Amino acid sequence: MTELRQIRADFDERTITVYQAYAPAIAGPAVAAGRFVEPFSRGRMTWIKPSFRWLMHRSNWARKPGQERVLAVRITREGWERALAEAALTTGDPAALAEAAVHVQWDPERSAAGAALNHYSIQVGVGRALIGTFVDEWTVSVTDLTPQVHRISGLIRAGRNAQAVRLLPPERPYPLAPELAGRLGMAPRR
C-alpha cells in the first residue's frame, strides 16, 4: 500500500529529477545553458516537484499559459535533502513558515489522466535565500521534456492510457532519514 505522504521520484546515487513548467522565454535559455539563466528570476520562490504527473496536472500538460515548456531539472541529492532539512510545512506554524528558506506543501497525487489519488505528492518551494545555491550549486542539468509531454498527452486524449503510462518517467519511493521524514509530515498509513 502506498503511504499517505511519500516522495516518489526519478533518482540515482547522486541526483534527483524535479520538474518545472515555464514560459518559452525562460525555458529556452535554461535548456541552452543547461542551468537557469536570465530571464529566470533569482528574486522569487521557485517550486520544484519530483512528481511528473502532479506537474502535468498543474501545467495542463504544458498547455497552461506561462507553463508551455516542461523541464526536467536534475539536482544533487545533497541539495535536495538540504532543502528538505530547511523546510517548513505550509500547513504548520505561520511564524516558522515566514522564517523558512524552503516551503513544503503536500497535494493529492494525480493519475496520468489527472484524477486525484488518495495519497499525496510533495512540492518544494525554494526561497530567495537559496535560489542562487539551487541554480549555481545544486543544478546538474536542465532537459526539455515538452515533446514527450505532448506525445503522452495526445495518447491520453486518444484513450490510449496504457501506452501513455509506459512513457511516463520512472518514479519510486525516495528514501529519507526517519527524523527528516517526520519533520515533513510523512508517516505510514494506519
N, C-alpha and C positions, 0 to 999 in steps of 0.2 A: 504494500500500500504506500502511496506517495505521502510524504509528510506534508502537513498543512502549509508550512513555510519552509521552502527549500531552494537553495541556489542551484539551478541547473544551467550548465554552461558547456561550451566547447573550450577545453583547456588541455595543456600538456604540462610537462615538468616545470617549465619556466614561464609560460604565458597563459593568458585567458583572453577569449574574444568577447568584446562587448559591442553592442550595436547602437547606432545613432542614425537619425534621419535629418538631412539638411537640404536647404535650397541649393541648386547647382552652383551658385556664386561662391558658396563656402566649400561644398564638396569637391568641386573640380580642382581648386588649388591644393586642397588637402591630399587628394589622391595623387596628384602630380608630384608633390613634395614628399609623400609618404609619412606625413605628420601634419598637424594643424598649423596653418599659417594664415596671415591676413587674407580675407576679412573675418576669420574666426575671432570671436571676442574673448579675450582673457579677463574681461571685466564683469562677467556674469556667470552664474552657476551653469554647469553643463551636466545633463543627465545621461548616464550610461546604463545600459540594460544588457545583461547576459542572455536574456530570453529573446530569441529571434521572433517567435510567434507573438510575444507581447508587443514588440515594436511594430510588427506588421499590423496588428490591431490599431495601435496608436497612430501610425502613419497612413492607415488605409491602403496598405500595400504600395507605398510610395506614390499615392495619388493625392494626398492632402497638400494644399498649398504651403510652400516653405519646407516640405518634407519629401520632395520628389526624388531624392537620391538617398539610398540606404548604404551606410558604410559599416564594414566590419573593422573594428579597431582592436588590434591585438596589443594588449598591455602586459607588463610584467605582473606576475602573481604577487611579487613583493609589494608593488604599488597598489594592486587591488586590495590586498589584505591590510595595508596601511590605511587606505581609505576607509575600509570597514571598521578598523580599530578606532578611527577618529570620528565615527558617525554617531549621530543621534537619530532616533526614530521620529518620524514626522508626527506620530500619534503619542509621543511621550511628553515630557515636561517642556512647556513652551520656552522657558528661560534657557534650558540646556540646548534646545534646538537653535535658538537665536545665537548662541555662542559657538555652535558646532561648525567645523570646517567642512563637514560632509553630512548630508541628509540621506536617510534610508526610508523608503516607502515600500510597502507591500501591496500589490494589486492582484486581482484574480488573474491567474494564468489563462491563456487562451488556446483553444483548439486551432488547427490550421484554418478552419472555416470561420474563426472569430468568436465562437461561443465561449462564454465564461466557464472555467472549470472550477472544481471545488477545492483547489489549492492555490497558493499564492506565489507570485514571482517578485523578485527584488528589483527595485530601481535605486540607483545610487546617484545622488546629486553632489558633484564635486564643486565645492565653493571657490570663490575668488582667491582665497588664501592658498589653494592647492592647484589652481588651473595651470600655472607655469610648470609645476612639477609634473602634472599629468601630461602636458604637451612635450616638455623637454626631456623628462627622465623616464616616465612610465611607458609612453607610446613606442611600440616596436614597429608597427606597420599600420597602414590605412588602405583598405581594399574596397573598391566599389562593387557592391552586390546587386545594384539596380537591375541589370539584365536578368539575373537569376530570380529576383523578386518578381519581375513582370512575368517570367515564364511560370513560376509557381502559382501566381495569382490567376493567370489565364487558365491553368489546369483546374483550379478550384472553381472558377466561374463556369467551366465546361462540365462540372460534375465529376471530374477525374481526381477525386481526393486522394485515393491510394497512391496514384502516380505522383501527385504533388507532394505528399508526405515524404516520399523517398528522396526528394530533392532538398528537404529542409536540412540546415546544418545540424550536425550531431550535437546533442546536449546530454550530459549525465550529471548526477549529483556532485557538487563541488565540496570537497572535504574542508571543514573548518574546525579549529580547536573548540572544544565544548564551551569554554568561557566566552569566546567571541560569538559563537552561535547563540548562546543565552542572551548576551547583550543585544543581539539583533532581533530578539523575539522568536527565535527558531526553537521549536520544541516538537517532539514526536506527537503524532495524533494519538489520542486515547480512545 
